Amino acid sequence: MNRQEHLQFCNVCTHKKFDRYKGTVCNLTDERADFDVSCPHFAKDNTLADKELTYVSNLAKMDLATTGTRFGNYIIDLIIMLLLQLGFGIALGVVLGLIAPDTINSISESSRISNYILGGIFSFLYYTFFEHAYGQSIGKMLTKTKVVDLNGEKPTLSIIAKRSLCRLIPFEAFSFLGDDSVGWHDTISDTRVVYIKNETE
């Protein structure tokens, strides 16, 4: 069995658990599924099964973005965020240089952890604003993709905020590079990235 076939069991099992390094794992073993025919620990959760059935039905109607497209989105958004942060930093430096020149030295000597925290906050605000306001980050606008919930609808602000927060998990940025091109921030927030259909379709 491949990973997708395993997940057909795991996604509706009461023992399902999410691990930030391994993705969906068994709560009993802390390992990803590796059975050949059926899992000895499988215990069906009817609520999850109904949710999965709805998802599979909706998934058939969705045109999920490929791994290559999603990697392109990531690179474009990363460049845009770096440029915006650079512009913000320059503007802040000019303003502080005029009104409080002494503070520039203290800011430039700030720790690397502070820089990571500020970068994380900026990333959270960037993705939350664009994906809530437009359903797309700038990268997704260029590749004609958008974020949807499992029903194919525009996600709520709370879902988008959760999705953006999940991006701060270490190594999460590369989690969509798997077989299904679905990242941890997609899985945890119950969202997907799909191609935008033409009006004539």
N, CA and C atoms as an extended XYZ file, in Angstrom:
603
Properties=species:S:1:pos:R:3:atomname:S:1:resname:S:1:resid:I:1 pbc="F F F"
N         0.832       -1.199        0.000 N   MET     1
C         0.000        0.000        0.000 CA  MET     1
C         0.870        1.254        0.000 C   MET     1
N         0.424        2.256       -0.742 N   ASN     2
C         1.163        3.517       -0.733 CA  ASN     2
C         0.592        4.457        0.335 C   ASN     2
N         1.191        5.614        0.450 N   ARG     3
C         0.792        6.568        1.501 CA  ARG     3
C        -0.673        6.986        1.366 C   ARG     3
N        -1.119        7.246        0.154 N   GLN     4
C        -2.503        7.668       -0.052 CA  GLN     4
C        -3.489        6.583        0.388 C   GLN     4
N        -3.173        5.335        0.093 N   GLU     5
C        -4.050        4.224        0.494 CA  GLU     5
C        -4.062        4.059        2.007 C   GLU     5
N        -2.911        4.244        2.638 N   HIS     6
C        -2.858        4.195        4.104 CA  HIS     6
C        -3.743        5.287        4.712 C   HIS     6
N        -3.672        6.489        4.124 N   LEU     7
C        -4.419        7.622        4.677 CA  LEU     7
C        -5.929        7.453        4.565 C   LEU     7
N        -6.384        6.595        3.658 N   GLN     8
C        -7.822        6.310        3.578 CA  GLN     8
C        -8.302        5.659        4.870 C   GLN     8
N        -7.426        4.909        5.515 N   PHE     9
C        -7.736        4.328        6.823 CA  PHE     9
C        -7.456        5.340        7.935 C   PHE     9
N        -6.255        5.917        7.900 N   CYS    10
C        -5.814        6.805        8.983 CA  CYS    10
C        -6.732        8.010        9.181 C   CYS    10
N        -7.211        8.578        8.089 N   ASN    11
C        -8.019        9.796        8.180 CA  ASN    11
C        -9.368        9.591        8.846 C   ASN    11
N        -9.820        8.343        8.969 N   VAL    12
C       -11.115        8.072        9.616 CA  VAL    12
C       -10.937        7.210       10.860 C   VAL    12
N        -9.731        7.156       11.396 N   CYS    13
C        -9.438        6.316       12.564 CA  CYS    13
C        -9.422        7.158       13.837 C   CYS    13
N        -9.943        6.585       14.919 N   THR    14
C        -9.961        7.298       16.208 CA  THR    14
C        -8.553        7.501       16.764 C   THR    14
N        -7.591        6.739       16.260 N   HIS    15
C        -6.210        6.833       16.753 CA  HIS    15
C        -5.356        7.796       15.932 C   HIS    15
N        -5.987        8.510       15.018 N   LYS    16
C        -5.244        9.455       14.169 CA  LYS    16
C        -4.666       10.593       15.000 C   LYS    16
N        -3.434       10.944       14.695 N   LYS    17
C        -2.771       12.054       15.375 CA  LYS    17
C        -1.875       12.761       14.367 C   LYS    17
N        -1.692       14.065       14.552 N   PHE    18
C        -0.814       14.812       13.647 CA  PHE    18
C         0.520       15.075       14.322 C   PHE    18
N         1.592       14.722       13.635 N   ASP    19
C         2.950       14.968       14.110 CA  ASP    19
C         3.597       16.000       13.188 C   ASP    19
N         4.199       17.026       13.752 N   ARG    20
C         4.714       18.116       12.919 CA  ARG    20
C         5.878       17.705       12.030 C   ARG    20
N         6.518       16.582       12.329 N   TYR    21
C         7.619       16.112       11.485 CA  TYR    21
C         7.195       15.000       10.529 C   TYR    21
N         6.252       14.157       10.958 N   LYS    22
C         5.873       12.985       10.161 CA  LYS    22
C         4.528       13.122        9.472 C   LYS    22
N         3.747       14.140        9.827 N   GLY    23
C         2.394       14.264        9.279 CA  GLY    23
C         1.419       13.416       10.087 C   GLY    23
N         0.465       12.771        9.426 N   THR    24
C        -0.523       11.941       10.116 CA  THR    24
C         0.127       10.641       10.580 C   THR    24
N         0.027       10.369       11.887 N   VAL    25
C         0.596        9.147       12.470 CA  VAL    25
C        -0.437        8.490       13.381 C   VAL    25
N        -0.102        7.285       13.852 N   CYS    26
C        -0.968        6.572       14.802 CA  CYS    26
C        -0.673        7.059       16.213 C   CYS    26
N        -1.699        7.361       16.974 N   ASN    27
C        -1.547        7.821       18.349 CA  ASN    27
C        -0.984        6.726       19.255 C   ASN    27
N        -1.147        5.462       18.851 N   LEU    28
C        -0.674        4.336       19.662 CA  LEU    28
C         0.808        4.043       19.441 C   LEU    28
N         1.269        4.217       18.214 N   THR    29
C         2.652        3.857       17.883 CA  THR    29
C         3.549        5.061       17.599 C   THR    29
N         2.942        6.219       17.379 N   ASP    30
C         3.681        7.430       16.983 CA  ASP    30
C         4.440        7.250       15.669 C   ASP    30
N         3.961        6.341       14.826 N   GLU    31
C         4.600        6.081       13.536 CA  GLU    31
C         3.594        6.244       12.405 C   GLU    31
N         4.114        6.495       11.197 N   ARG    32
C         3.256        6.517       10.010 CA  ARG    32
C         2.825        5.098        9.687 C   ARG    32
N         1.678        4.966        9.043 N   ALA    33
C         1.153        3.644        8.692 CA  ALA    33
C         2.114        2.910        7.765 C   ALA    33
N         2.260        1.580        7.990 N   ASP    34
C         3.121        0.774        7.118 CA  ASP    34
C         2.536       -0.616        6.856 C   ASP    34
N         1.223       -0.771        7.108 N   PHE    35
C         0.582       -2.079        6.922 CA  PHE    35
C         0.363       -2.379        5.441 C   PHE    35
N         0.194       -3.673        5.132 N   ASP    36
C         0.025       -4.105        3.743 CA  ASP    36
C        -1.436       -4.183        3.311 C   ASP    36
N        -2.292       -4.724        4.180 N   VAL    37
C        -3.699       -4.919        3.813 CA  VAL    37
C        -4.626       -4.138        4.730 C   VAL    37
N        -4.471       -4.312        6.029 N   SER    38
C        -5.310       -3.591        6.993 CA  SER    38
C        -4.521       -3.352        8.267 C   SER    38
N        -4.931       -2.340        9.009 N   CYS    39
C        -4.225       -1.966       10.235 CA  CYS    39
C        -4.845       -2.683       11.434 C   CYS    39
N        -4.037       -3.342       12.266 N   PRO    40
C        -4.574       -4.043       13.436 CA  PRO    40
C        -5.141       -3.100       14.496 C   PRO    40
N        -4.752       -1.829       14.432 N   HIS    41
C        -5.219       -0.853       15.426 CA  HIS    41
C        -6.398       -0.019       14.928 C   HIS    41
N        -6.856       -0.273       13.701 N   PHE    42
C        -7.881        0.574       13.087 CA  PHE    42
C        -9.192        0.553       13.868 C   PHE    42
N        -9.695        1.737       14.204 N   ALA    43
C       -10.992        1.891       14.873 CA  ALA    43
C       -11.702        3.064       14.206 C   ALA    43
N       -12.722        2.762       13.449 N   LYS    44
C       -13.393        3.780       12.643 CA  LYS    44
C       -14.128        4.803       13.500 C   LYS    44
N       -13.925        6.067       13.166 N   ASP    45
C       -14.638        7.178       13.793 CA  ASP    45
C       -15.682        7.651       12.784 C   ASP    45
N       -16.957        7.429       13.096 N   ASN    46
C       -18.025        7.735       12.138 CA  ASN    46
C       -18.093        9.218       11.768 C   ASN    46
N       -17.809       10.082       12.731 N   THR    47
C       -17.816       11.518       12.443 CA  THR    47
C       -16.719       11.864       11.444 C   THR    47
N       -15.524       11.319       11.690 N   LEU    48
C       -14.419       11.545       10.760 CA  LEU    48
C       -14.705       10.913        9.406 C   LEU    48
N       -15.370        9.746        9.422 N   ALA    49
C       -15.689        9.049        8.171 CA  ALA    49
C       -16.647        9.876        7.315 C   ALA    49
N       -17.654       10.486        7.956 N   ASP    50
C       -18.599       11.340        7.223 CA  ASP    50
C       -17.887       12.559        6.644 C   ASP    50
N       -16.993       13.123        7.456 N   LYS    51
C       -16.229       14.289        7.015 CA  LYS    51
C       -15.321       13.920        5.840 C   LYS    51
N       -14.689       12.753        5.926 N   GLU    52
C       -13.793       12.300        4.857 CA  GLU    52
C       -14.568       12.016        3.576 C   GLU    52
N       -15.779       11.455        3.729 N   LEU    53
C       -16.608       11.164        2.555 CA  LEU    53
C       -16.972       12.459        1.825 C   LEU    53
N       -17.329       13.480        2.608 N   THR    54
C       -17.639       14.788        2.025 CA  THR    54
C       -16.412       15.367        1.337 C   THR    54
N       -15.261       15.219        2.010 N   TYR    55
C       -14.015       15.737        1.440 CA  TYR    55
C       -13.672       15.045        0.126 C   TYR    55
N       -13.768       13.714        0.105 N   VAL    56
C       -13.442       12.956       -1.110 CA  VAL    56
C       -14.370       13.360       -2.250 C   VAL    56
N       -15.660       13.567       -1.911 N   SER    57
C       -16.627       13.982       -2.921 CA  SER    57
C       -16.273       15.359       -3.479 C   SER    57
N       -15.919       16.278       -2.581 N   ASN    58
C       -15.541       17.628       -3.013 CA  ASN    58
C       -14.201       17.635       -3.737 C   ASN    58
N       -13.294       16.747       -3.283 N   LEU    59
C       -11.969       16.675       -3.886 CA  LEU    59
C       -12.048       16.311       -5.364 C   LEU    59
N       -13.026       15.461       -5.691 N   ALA    60
C       -13.194       15.039       -7.083 CA  ALA    60
C       -13.535       16.229       -7.982 C   ALA    60
N       -14.121       17.276       -7.382 N   LYS    61
C       -14.504       18.460       -8.156 CA  LYS    61
C       -13.399       19.519       -8.169 C   LYS    61
N       -12.386       19.330       -7.315 N   MET    62
C       -11.315       20.317       -7.202 CA  MET    62
C       -10.156       19.978       -8.132 C   MET    62
N        -9.505       21.017       -8.617 N   ASP    63
C        -8.301       20.853       -9.429 CA  ASP    63
C        -7.127       21.299       -8.555 C   ASP    63
N        -6.594       20.364       -7.752 N   LEU    64
C        -5.545       20.699       -6.795 CA  LEU    64
C        -4.277       21.174       -7.497 C   LEU    64
N        -3.658       22.204       -6.925 N   ALA    65
C        -2.400       22.723       -7.465 CA  ALA    65
C        -1.302       21.678       -7.317 C   ALA    65
N        -0.445       21.596       -8.317 N   THR    66
C         0.640       20.617       -8.297 CA  THR    66
C         1.765       21.077       -7.373 C   THR    66
N         2.663       20.149       -7.068 N   THR    67
C         3.813       20.469       -6.225 CA  THR    67
C         4.657       21.578       -6.850 C   THR    67
N         4.861       21.516       -8.168 N   GLY    68
C         5.646       22.540       -8.859 CA  GLY    68
C         5.031       23.924       -8.744 C   GLY    68
N         3.710       23.992       -8.902 N   THR    69
C         3.009       25.274       -8.774 CA  THR    69
C         3.127       25.802       -7.357 C   THR    69
N         2.970       24.919       -6.384 N   ARG    70
C         3.028       25.347       -4.987 CA  ARG    70
C         4.432       25.806       -4.610 C   ARG    70
N         5.440       25.144       -5.159 N   PHE    71
C         6.816       25.574       -4.904 CA  PHE    71
C         7.036       26.960       -5.516 C   PHE    71
N         6.470       27.174       -6.712 N   GLY    72
C         6.539       28.493       -7.344 CA  GLY    72
C         5.867       29.554       -6.490 C   GLY    72
N         4.690       29.226       -5.942 N   ASN    73
C         3.990       30.147       -5.035 CA  ASN    73
C         4.886       30.523       -3.861 C   ASN    73
N         5.521       29.508       -3.280 N   TYR    74
C         6.364       29.715       -2.101 CA  TYR    74
C         7.533       30.656       -2.417 C   TYR    74
N         8.214       30.401       -3.532 N   ILE    75
C         9.367       31.226       -3.906 CA  ILE    75
C         8.938       32.665       -4.191 C   ILE    75
N         7.846       32.835       -4.942 N   ILE    76
C         7.352       34.187       -5.263 CA  ILE    76
C         6.983       34.935       -3.987 C   ILE    76
N         6.224       34.275       -3.108 N   ASP    77
C         5.808       34.930       -1.862 CA  ASP    77
C         7.003       35.245       -0.969 C   ASP    77
N         7.990       34.357       -0.956 N   LEU    78
C         9.191       34.597       -0.151 CA  LEU    78
C         9.919       35.848       -0.643 C   LEU    78
N        10.061       35.979       -1.955 N   ILE    79
C        10.724       37.159       -2.538 CA  ILE    79
C         9.929       38.429       -2.235 C   ILE    79
N         8.601       38.356       -2.401 N   ILE    80
C         7.740       39.520       -2.126 CA  ILE    80
C         7.860       39.932       -0.660 C   ILE    80
N         7.822       38.942        0.248 N   MET    81
C         7.921       39.261        1.678 CA  MET    81
C         9.269       39.884        2.018 C   MET    81
N        10.342       39.358        1.429 N   LEU    82
C        11.670       39.926        1.690 CA  LEU    82
C        11.757       41.367        1.194 C   LEU    82
N        11.180       41.630        0.020 N   LEU    83
C        11.183       42.998       -0.521 CA  LEU    83
C        10.354       43.942        0.349 C   LEU    83
N         9.190       43.459        0.806 N   LEU    84
C         8.345       44.283        1.678 CA  LEU    84
C         9.035       44.559        3.007 C   LEU    84
N         9.693       43.537        3.565 N   GLN    85
C        10.412       43.719        4.824 CA  GLN    85
C        11.579       44.685        4.646 C   GLN    85
N        12.260       44.573        3.508 N   LEU    86
C        13.370       45.486        3.223 CA  LEU    86
C        12.864       46.922        3.120 C   LEU    86
N        11.763       47.100        2.390 N   GLY    87
C        11.174       48.431        2.257 CA  GLY    87
C        10.732       48.992        3.595 C   GLY    87
N        10.111       48.140        4.409 N   PHE    88
C         9.676       48.564        5.742 CA  PHE    88
C        10.880       48.942        6.595 C   PHE    88
N        11.941       48.126        6.522 N   GLY    89
C        13.145       48.398        7.312 CA  GLY    89
C        13.808       49.709        6.922 C   GLY    89
N        13.872       49.967        5.619 N   ILE    90
C        14.469       51.228        5.142 CA  ILE    90
C        13.641       52.423        5.600 C   ILE    90
N        12.314       52.314        5.442 N   ALA    91
C        11.427       53.410        5.862 CA  ALA    91
C        11.540       53.654        7.363 C   ALA    91
N        11.581       52.571        8.139 N   LEU    92
C        11.712       52.699        9.592 CA  LEU    92
C        13.051       53.337        9.952 C   LEU    92
N        14.107       52.927        9.235 N   GLY    93
C        15.429       53.496        9.493 CA  GLY    93
C        15.481       54.987        9.221 C   GLY    93
N        14.840       55.417        8.134 N   VAL    94
C        14.808       56.847        7.790 CA  VAL    94
C        14.061       57.637        8.862 C   VAL    94
N        12.893       57.122        9.264 N   VAL    95
C        12.085       57.817       10.280 CA  VAL    95
C        12.834       57.893       11.603 C   VAL    95
N        13.406       56.749       12.039 N   LEU    96
C        14.143       56.746       13.307 CA  LEU    96
C        15.389       57.619       13.225 C   LEU    96
N        16.015       57.654       12.035 N   GLY    97
C        17.193       58.506       11.859 CA  GLY    97
C        16.874       59.980       12.040 C   GLY    97
N        15.643       60.346       11.723 N   LEU    98
C        15.232       61.744       11.848 CA  LEU    98
C        14.768       62.096       13.256 C   LEU    98
N        14.058       61.159       13.908 N   ILE    99
C        13.464       61.510       15.209 CA  ILE    99
C        14.181       60.895       16.413 C   ILE    99
N        14.868       59.771       16.228 N   ALA   100
C        15.556       59.130       17.358 CA  ALA   100
C        16.761       58.340       16.853 C   ALA   100
N        17.820       59.024       16.438 N   PRO   101
C        18.979       58.355       15.836 CA  PRO   101
C        19.645       57.308       16.733 C   PRO   101
N        19.583       57.493       18.049 N   ASP   102
C        20.242       56.556       18.966 CA  ASP   102
C        19.607       55.168       18.948 C   ASP   102
N        18.335       55.089       18.604 N   THR   103
C        17.655       53.784       18.631 CA  THR   103
C        18.090       52.882       17.476 C   THR   103
N        18.658       53.460       16.424 N   ILE   104
C        19.078       52.657       15.265 CA  ILE   104
C        20.147       51.650       15.667 C   ILE   104
N        21.106       52.086       16.501 N   ASN   105
C        22.169       51.174       16.940 CA  ASN   105
C        21.620       50.013       17.757 C   ASN   105
N        20.677       50.298       18.647 N   SER   106
C        20.120       49.231       19.486 CA  SER   106
C        19.327       48.232       18.653 C   SER   106
N        18.652       48.715       17.599 N   ILE   107
C        17.895       47.816       16.725 CA  ILE   107
C        18.846       46.941       15.920 C   ILE   107
N        19.924       47.523       15.406 N   SER   108
C        20.864       46.757       14.580 CA  SER   108
C        21.600       45.700       15.392 C   SER   108
N        21.663       45.871       16.720 N   GLU   109
C        22.339       44.901       17.576 CA  GLU   109
C        21.372       43.884       18.180 C   GLU   109
N        20.123       43.899       17.751 N   SER   110
C        19.135       42.965       18.303 CA  SER   110
C        19.505       41.533       17.949 C   SER   110
N        19.035       40.602       18.743 N   SER   111
C        19.404       39.195       18.586 CA  SER   111
C        18.768       38.563       17.359 C   SER   111
N        19.341       37.440       16.944 N   ARG   112
C        18.810       36.694       15.803 CA  ARG   112
C        17.404       36.183       16.115 C   ARG   112
N        17.159       35.816       17.372 N   ILE   113
C        15.827       35.331       17.763 CA  ILE   113
C        14.788       36.419       17.533 C   ILE   113
N        15.133       37.654       17.872 N   SER   114
C        14.207       38.774       17.643 CA  SER   114
C        13.892       38.916       16.163 C   SER   114
N        14.908       38.721       15.328 N   ASN   115
C        14.694       38.808       13.879 CA  ASN   115
C        13.757       37.710       13.389 C   ASN   115
N        13.920       36.491       13.924 N   TYR   116
C        13.036       35.386       13.548 CA  TYR   116
C        11.597       35.665       13.985 C   TYR   116
N        11.452       36.214       15.187 N   ILE   117
C        10.114       36.521       15.696 CA  ILE   117
C         9.442       37.576       14.815 C   ILE   117
N        10.183       38.628       14.483 N   LEU   118
C         9.628       39.674       13.619 CA  LEU   118
C         9.294       39.124       12.233 C   LEU   118
N        10.159       38.252       11.711 N   GLY   119
C         9.898       37.620       10.416 CA  GLY   119
C         8.653       36.755       10.455 C   GLY   119
N         8.470       36.031       11.575 N   GLY   120
C         7.281       35.191       11.743 CA  GLY   120
C         6.010       36.020       11.804 C   GLY   120
N         6.071       37.129       12.531 N   ILE   121
C         4.911       38.021       12.631 CA  ILE   121
C         4.579       38.602       11.258 C   ILE   121
N         5.602       39.011       10.525 N   PHE   122
C         5.395       39.581        9.187 CA  PHE   122
C         4.775       38.546        8.258 C   PHE   122
N         5.292       37.308        8.303 N   SER   123
C         4.755       36.220        7.473 CA  SER   123
C         3.287       35.960        7.807 C   SER   123
N         2.977       35.913        9.110 N   PHE   124
C         1.600       35.681        9.550 CA  PHE   124
C         0.675       36.764        9.016 C   PHE   124
N         1.086       38.030        9.151 N   LEU   125
C         0.252       39.148        8.692 CA  LEU   125
C         0.101       39.147        7.170 C   LEU   125
N         1.179       38.850        6.461 N   TYR   126
C         1.162       38.830        4.990 CA  TYR   126
C         0.153       37.807        4.475 C   TYR   126
N         0.313       36.558        4.919 N   TYR   127
C        -0.570       35.504        4.422 CA  TYR   127
C        -2.009       35.688        4.900 C   TYR   127
N        -2.188       36.107        6.153 N   THR   128
C        -3.542       36.285        6.673 CA  THR   128
C        -4.273       37.386        5.912 C   THR   128
N        -3.602       38.500        5.678 N   PHE   129
C        -4.244       39.604        4.957 CA  PHE   129
C        -4.629       39.194        3.541 C   PHE   129
N        -3.662       38.733        2.771 N   PHE   130
C        -3.928       38.441        1.356 CA  PHE   130
C        -4.882       37.257        1.169 C   PHE   130
N        -4.683       36.184        1.928 N   GLU   131
C        -5.531       35.006        1.718 CA  GLU   131
C        -6.943       35.203        2.254 C   GLU   131
N        -7.106       36.094        3.239 N   HIS   132
C        -8.472       36.386        3.690 CA  HIS   132
C        -9.143       37.397        2.761 C   HIS   132
N        -8.415       38.448        2.404 N   ALA   133
C        -9.004       39.507        1.570 CA  ALA   133
C        -9.263       39.039        0.138 C   ALA   133
N        -8.335       38.276       -0.425 N   TYR   134
C        -8.426       37.903       -1.841 CA  TYR   134
C        -8.518       36.399       -2.091 C   TYR   134
N        -8.314       35.599       -1.044 N   GLY   135
C        -8.290       34.145       -1.235 CA  GLY   135
C        -6.976       33.685       -1.836 C   GLY   135
N        -6.038       34.602       -1.999 N   GLN   136
C        -4.761       34.316       -2.655 CA  GLN   136
C        -3.655       35.196       -2.079 C   GLN   136
N        -2.463       34.634       -1.991 N   SER   137
C        -1.283       35.460       -1.765 CA  SER   137
C        -0.859       35.997       -3.136 C   SER   137
N         0.150       36.848       -3.173 N   ILE   138
C         0.602       37.387       -4.460 CA  ILE   138
C         1.125       36.267       -5.358 C   ILE   138
N         1.826       35.311       -4.766 N   GLY   139
C         2.307       34.166       -5.539 CA  GLY   139
C         1.170       33.399       -6.183 C   GLY   139
N         0.097       33.193       -5.437 N   LYS   140
C        -1.064       32.465       -5.973 CA  LYS   140
C        -1.780       33.275       -7.056 C   LYS   140
N        -1.771       34.594       -6.914 N   MET   141
C        -2.371       35.423       -7.968 CA  MET   141
C        -1.650       35.200       -9.295 C   MET   141
N        -0.326       35.122       -9.231 N   LEU   142
C         0.469       34.962      -10.451 CA  LEU   142
C         0.323       33.571      -11.065 C   LEU   142
N         0.078       32.562      -10.232 N   THR   143
C        -0.074       31.194      -10.758 CA  THR   143
C        -1.542       30.802      -10.919 C   THR   143
N        -2.436       31.767      -10.679 N   LYS   144
C        -3.882       31.541      -10.835 CA  LYS   144
C        -4.380       30.370       -9.980 C   LYS   144
N        -3.969       30.402       -8.717 N   THR   145
C        -4.461       29.429       -7.740 CA  THR   145
C        -5.070       30.187       -6.567 C   THR   145
N        -5.819       29.490       -5.734 N   LYS   146
C        -6.436       30.125       -4.571 CA  LYS   146
C        -6.603       29.108       -3.450 C   LYS   146
N        -6.884       29.619       -2.257 N   VAL   147
C        -7.119       28.772       -1.087 CA  VAL   147
C        -8.615       28.551       -0.928 C   VAL   147
N        -9.007       27.293       -0.698 N   VAL   148
C       -10.415       26.970       -0.436 CA  VAL   148
C       -10.492       26.044        0.774 C   VAL   148
N       -11.682       25.981        1.390 N   ASP   149
C       -11.877       24.996        2.452 CA  ASP   149
C       -12.231       23.656        1.813 C   ASP   149
N       -12.522       22.658        2.624 N   LEU   150
C       -12.782       21.323        2.090 CA  LEU   150
C       -14.094       21.231        1.323 C   LEU   150
N       -14.915       22.274        1.411 N   ASN   151
C       -16.149       22.325        0.624 CA  ASN   151
C       -15.962       23.111       -0.671 C   ASN   151
N       -14.727       23.578       -0.892 N   GLY   152
C       -14.450       24.350       -2.100 CA  GLY   152
C       -14.821       25.813       -1.980 C   GLY   152
N       -15.145       26.255       -0.756 N   GLU   153
C       -15.564       27.642       -0.529 CA  GLU   153
C       -14.414       28.482        0.020 C   GLU   153
N       -14.612       29.809        0.025 N   LYS   154
C       -13.608       30.706        0.593 CA  LYS   154
C       -13.549       30.507        2.104 C   LYS   154
N       -12.379       30.263        2.672 N   PRO   155
C       -12.268       30.034        4.122 CA  PRO   155
C       -12.560       31.290        4.932 C   PRO   155
N       -12.968       31.088        6.172 N   THR   156
C       -13.225       32.203        7.085 CA  THR   156
C       -11.900       32.787        7.575 C   THR   156
N       -11.977       33.949        8.228 N   LEU   157
C       -10.780       34.589        8.763 CA  LEU   157
C       -10.086       33.693        9.782 C   LEU   157
N       -10.860       33.027       10.649 N   SER   158
C       -10.249       32.174       11.677 CA  SER   158
C        -9.501       31.002       11.050 C   SER   158
N       -10.037       30.440        9.983 N   ILE   159
C        -9.368       29.330        9.292 CA  ILE   159
C        -8.080       29.821        8.629 C   ILE   159
N        -8.154       30.987        7.984 N   ILE   160
C        -6.964       31.550        7.334 CA  ILE   160
C        -5.899       31.888        8.376 C   ILE   160
N        -6.319       32.441        9.524 N   ALA   161
C        -5.366       32.769       10.590 CA  ALA   161
C        -4.693       31.496       11.109 C   ALA   161
N        -5.473       30.437       11.267 N   LYS   162
C        -4.925       29.145       11.707 CA  LYS   162
C        -3.931       28.621       10.680 C   LYS   162
N        -4.301       28.731        9.412 N   ARG   163
C        -3.437       28.295        8.308 CA  ARG   163
C        -2.117       29.069        8.321 C   ARG   163
N        -2.206       30.390        8.504 N   SER   164
C        -1.009       31.232        8.524 CA  SER   164
C        -0.130       30.917        9.726 C   SER   164
N        -0.759       30.651       10.869 N   LEU   165
C        -0.018       30.324       12.085 CA  LEU   165
C         0.744       29.013       11.925 C   LEU   165
N         0.135       28.054       11.235 N   CYS   166
C         0.775       26.748       11.026 CA  CYS   166
C         2.037       26.859       10.180 C   CYS   166
N         2.135       27.909        9.395 N   ARG   167
C         3.323       28.099        8.554 CA  ARG   167
C         4.575       28.332        9.393 C   ARG   167
N         4.402       28.686       10.661 N   LEU   168
C         5.533       28.970       11.536 CA  LEU   168
C         6.141       27.705       12.130 C   LEU   168
N         5.514       26.540       11.908 N   ILE   169
C         6.069       25.269       12.379 CA  ILE   169
C         7.396       25.026       11.648 C   ILE   169
N         8.459       24.656       12.375 N   PRO   170
C         9.750       24.407       11.712 CA  PRO   170
C         9.636       23.390       10.570 C   PRO   170
N        10.254       23.687        9.451 N   PHE   171
C        10.302       22.850        8.243 CA  PHE   171
C         8.942       22.694        7.561 C   PHE   171
N         7.923       23.404        8.045 N   GLU   172
C         6.583       23.283        7.456 CA  GLU   172
C         6.569       23.723        5.999 C   GLU   172
N         7.426       24.664        5.655 N   ALA   173
C         7.423       25.212        4.293 CA  ALA   173
C         7.663       24.148        3.230 C   ALA   173
N         8.281       23.032        3.618 N   PHE   174
C         8.583       21.977        2.644 CA  PHE   174
C         7.639       20.786        2.754 C   PHE   174
N         6.635       20.886        3.616 N   SER   175
C         5.736       19.743        3.838 CA  SER   175
C         4.828       19.458        2.648 C   SER   175
N         4.644       20.432        1.750 N   PHE   176
C         3.775       20.210        0.583 CA  PHE   176
C         4.514       19.506       -0.552 C   PHE   176
N         5.787       19.185       -0.353 N   LEU   177
C         6.576       18.558       -1.411 CA  LEU   177
C         6.354       17.049       -1.505 C   LEU   177
N         5.419       16.511       -0.726 N   GLY   178
C         5.125       15.078       -0.769 CA  GLY   178
C         4.320       14.690       -1.995 C   GLY   178
N         3.872       13.438       -2.002 N   ASP   179
C         3.151       12.892       -3.158 CA  ASP   179
C         1.864       13.648       -3.465 C   ASP   179
N         1.155       14.092       -2.413 N   ASP   180
C        -0.159       14.706       -2.629 CA  ASP   180
C        -0.108       16.226       -2.711 C   ASP   180
N         1.074       16.820       -2.590 N   SER   181
C         1.284       18.276       -2.623 CA  SER   181
C         0.365       19.022       -1.653 C   SER   181
N         0.107       18.406       -0.505 N   VAL   182
C        -0.696       19.027        0.557 CA  VAL   182
C         0.216       19.257        1.759 C   VAL   182
N         0.315       20.510        2.194 N   GLY   183
C         1.199       20.846        3.307 CA  GLY   183
C         0.519       20.693        4.652 C   GLY   183
N         1.336       20.775        5.704 N   TRP   184
C         0.776       20.671        7.054 CA  TRP   184
C        -0.199       21.804        7.320 C   TRP   184
N         0.104       23.010        6.799 N   HIS   185
C        -0.808       24.133        7.030 CA  HIS   185
C        -2.141       23.908        6.318 C   HIS   185
N        -2.146       23.091        5.257 N   ASP   186
C        -3.402       22.710        4.595 CA  ASP   186
C        -4.159       21.705        5.458 C   ASP   186
N        -3.447       20.671        5.895 N   THR   187
C        -4.063       19.578        6.652 CA  THR   187
C        -4.651       20.065        7.974 C   THR   187
N        -3.866       20.833        8.718 N   ILE   188
C        -4.309       21.287       10.043 CA  ILE   188
C        -5.491       22.246        9.942 C   ILE   188
N        -5.497       23.100        8.926 N   SER   189
C        -6.572       24.097        8.787 CA  SER   189
C        -7.721       23.625        7.900 C   SER   189
N        -7.639       22.383        7.399 N   ASP   190
C        -8.679       21.837        6.504 CA  ASP   190
C        -8.891       22.736        5.288 C   ASP   190
N        -7.788       23.079        4.637 N   THR   191
C        -7.845       23.892        3.418 CA  THR   191
C        -7.049       23.203        2.313 C   THR   191
N        -7.245       23.678        1.092 N   ARG   192
C        -6.490       23.168       -0.045 CA  ARG   192
C        -6.194       24.331       -0.998 C   ARG   192
N        -5.180       24.159       -1.836 N   VAL   193
C        -4.854       25.149       -2.864 CA  VAL   193
C        -5.257       24.556       -4.206 C   VAL   193
N        -6.108       25.281       -4.934 N   VAL   194
C        -6.648       24.774       -6.200 CA  VAL   194
C        -6.428       25.792       -7.309 C   VAL   194
N        -6.471       25.306       -8.539 N   TYR   195
C        -6.408       26.204       -9.694 CA  TYR   195
C        -7.757       26.900       -9.856 C   TYR   195
N        -7.719       28.155      -10.258 N   ILE   196
C        -8.945       28.916      -10.485 CA  ILE   196
C        -9.511       28.532      -11.839 C   ILE   196
N       -10.764       28.140      -11.850 N   LYS   197
C       -11.411       27.732      -13.102 CA  LYS   197
C       -11.842       28.955      -13.889 C   LYS   197
N       -11.787       28.846      -15.210 N   ASN   198
C       -12.286       29.919      -16.067 CA  ASN   198
C       -13.797       30.001      -15.951 C   ASN   198
N       -14.333       31.169      -16.182 N   GLU   199
C       -15.781       31.360      -16.084 CA  GLU   199
C       -16.538       30.474      -17.067 C   GLU   199
N       -15.880       30.107      -18.174 N   THR   200
C       -16.555       29.304      -19.202 CA  THR   200
C       -16.588       27.826      -18.860 C   THR   200
N       -15.795       27.410      -17.844 N   GLU   201
C       -15.742       25.993      -17.498 CA  GLU   201
C       -16.941       25.580      -16.671 C   GLU   201
